[in-house]
C-alpha cells in the first residue's frame, strides 16, 4: 500500500507553501524515516496507509531572519483551540500543546526538541477534511 498524507496535512502544507514560496524546506517532511518506523509515530502510515503528521521547516522567510515560525506555531495552536478538530497536537522549540491541557504550551522533553521545524499531528478527522485552515499568517482571517 502506498502511503498518503491525510487531507488536512496536504492542505496545511499547501497553505504554507503558498504563503511562503521562498521558504527553506530542508526540515520539511511527512513520512517517517527509519527512526520513526521503529516506534509509534504519526509520521508512520496507519493500516490504511494514511500519515497524520507534517514537519514544517522553521525558516519561513527563506533567510535566517525574521524568525516567523514562533508566530505561526502559535497561530496553529489558536486555530485548534478555537475548535478546528483536525489538529491533534503541535511540537515546536521544546514545547508541545494539545487539547489535553486546553491547548496551552507546556514543556516537551522528547529526544528531538523540534528547534529546526514545527511538527503538526492530525486527528482522523483530518483524513478526509482538506478544508482551508483559518490562520492569519496563511491567508485566513
ZAZA-638944 format. One line per field, with one value per residue (C-alpha): residue number from 0; residue in one letter; chain; y, x negated, z. Coordinates in steps of 0.05 Angstrom, whole numbers, plus 5000, padded with zeros to 4 digits. Layout:
N
seq = NUM, ...
type = a, ...
mol = A, ...
py = Y, ...
px = X, ...
pz = Z, ...
//
This chain:
141
seq = 0, 1, 2, 3, 4, 5, 6, 7, 8, 9, 10, 11, 12, 13, 14, 15, 16, 17, 18, 19, 20, 21, 22, 23, 24, 25, 26, 27, 28, 29, 30, 31, 32, 33, 34, 35, 36, 37, 38, 39, 40, 41, 42, 43, 44, 45, 46, 47, 48, 49, 50, 51, 52, 53, 54, 55, 56, 57, 58, 59, 60, 61, 62, 63, 64, 65, 66, 67, 68, 69, 70, 71, 72, 73, 74, 75, 76, 77, 78, 79, 80, 81, 82, 83, 84, 85, 86, 87, 88, 89, 90, 91, 92, 93, 94, 95, 96, 97, 98, 99, 100, 101, 102, 103, 104, 105, 106, 107, 108, 109, 110, 111, 112, 113, 114, 115, 116, 117, 118, 119, 120, 121, 122, 123, 124, 125, 126, 127, 128, 129, 130, 131, 132, 133, 134, 135, 136, 137, 138, 139, 140
type = x, x, x, x, x, x, x, x, x, x, x, x, x, x, x, x, x, x, x, x, x, x, x, x, x, x, x, x, x, x, x, x, x, x, x, x, x, x, x, x, x, x, x, x, x, x, x, x, x, x, x, x, x, x, x, x, x, x, x, x, x, x, x, x, x, x, x, x, x, x, x, x, x, x, x, x, x, x, x, x, x, x, x, x, x, x, x, x, x, x, x, x, x, x, x, x, x, x, x, x, x, x, x, x, x, x, x, x, x, x, x, x, x, x, x, x, x, x, x, x, x, x, x, x, x, x, x, x, x, x, x, x, x, x, x, x, x, x, x, x, x
mol = A, A, A, A, A, A, A, A, A, A, A, A, A, A, A, A, A, A, A, A, A, A, A, A, A, A, A, A, A, A, A, A, A, A, A, A, A, A, A, A, A, A, A, A, A, A, A, A, A, A, A, A, A, A, A, A, A, A, A, A, A, A, A, A, A, A, A, A, A, A, A, A, A, A, A, A, A, A, A, A, A, A, A, A, A, A, A, A, A, A, A, A, A, A, A, A, A, A, A, A, A, A, A, A, A, A, A, A, A, A, A, A, A, A, A, A, A, A, A, A, A, A, A, A, A, A, A, A, A, A, A, A, A, A, A, A, A, A, A, A, A
py = 5000, 5068, 5117, 5181, 5244, 5260, 5314, 5364, 5355, 5366, 5429, 5458, 5445, 5478, 5540, 5545, 5537, 5589, 5639, 5629, 5607, 5623, 5586, 5534, 5463, 5427, 5403, 5390, 5321, 5277, 5203, 5171, 5153, 5090, 5121, 5136, 5068, 5035, 5066, 5092, 5158, 5198, 5200, 5126, 5103, 5070, 5006, 5045, 5078, 5147, 5190, 5242, 5288, 5340, 5378, 5449, 5479, 5536, 5584, 5611, 5674, 5639, 5675, 5665, 5728, 5745, 5682, 5675, 5604, 5620, 5663, 5611, 5555, 5597, 5613, 5538, 5528, 5582, 5551, 5485, 5519, 5556, 5490, 5461, 5387, 5365, 5384, 5334, 5367, 5413, 5409, 5467, 5492, 5443, 5457, 5417, 5435, 5394, 5391, 5351, 5416, 5464, 5480, 5513, 5506, 5461, 5432, 5377, 5331, 5285, 5269, 5316, 5386, 5409, 5471, 5467, 5452, 5453, 5386, 5384, 5320, 5310, 5271, 5222, 5279, 5306, 5243, 5268, 5341, 5383, 5448, 5515, 5529, 5596, 5620, 5694, 5681, 5631, 5674, 5666, 5719
px = 5000, 4973, 4972, 5011, 5013, 5080, 5121, 5112, 5036, 5038, 5080, 5036, 4973, 5005, 5024, 4953, 4922, 4970, 4957, 4881, 4859, 4785, 4781, 4729, 4756, 4695, 4730, 4798, 4826, 4886, 4866, 4826, 4753, 4721, 4721, 4795, 4811, 4781, 4834, 4905, 4907, 4959, 4906, 4917, 4974, 5032, 5066, 5100, 5033, 5052, 4998, 5023, 4963, 4922, 4858, 4851, 4781, 4771, 4744, 4807, 4776, 4720, 4670, 4649, 4686, 4740, 4759, 4833, 4844, 4857, 4916, 4941, 4937, 4978, 5030, 5036, 5047, 5101, 5135, 5140, 5161, 5217, 5247, 5211, 5216, 5165, 5104, 5083, 5020, 4963, 4890, 4841, 4780, 4783, 4857, 4920, 4993, 5056, 5128, 5102, 5083, 5132, 5081, 5032, 4958, 4922, 4851, 4834, 4777, 4772, 4706, 4719, 4731, 4762, 4719, 4709, 4781, 4852, 4887, 4962, 5002, 5073, 5133, 5172, 5219, 5164, 5161, 5216, 5224, 5178, 5215, 5178, 5144, 5167, 5098, 5080, 5007, 5033, 5087, 5142, 5177
pz = 5000, 4981, 5039, 5032, 5073, 5105, 5070, 5128, 5123, 5048, 5057, 5112, 5072, 5011, 5051, 5080, 5011, 4980, 5036, 5039, 4969, 4982, 5048, 5066, 5061, 5088, 5151, 5118, 5118, 5128, 5122, 5178, 5169, 5199, 5269, 5265, 5238, 5299, 5345, 5344, 5306, 5267, 5212, 5201, 5156, 5192, 5167, 5111, 5091, 5120, 5151, 5201, 5212, 5177, 5195, 5170, 5167, 5215, 5162, 5130, 5101, 5062, 5106, 5178, 5198, 5212, 5250, 5237, 5260, 5333, 5310, 5260, 5313, 5360, 5306, 5292, 5367, 5368, 5307, 5344, 5408, 5372, 5350, 5289, 5307, 5254, 5294, 5347, 5375, 5357, 5378, 5369, 5406, 5465, 5475, 5460, 5460, 5453, 5477, 5536, 5571, 5537, 5481, 5529, 5513, 5562, 5564, 5514, 5534, 5475, 5442, 5384, 5411, 5345, 5342, 5266, 5248, 5274, 5279, 5269, 5281, 5257, 5282, 5240, 5225, 5180, 5138, 5091, 5112, 5069, 5081, 5088, 5154, 5181, 5202, 5191, 5172, 5119, 5087, 5139, 5179
//
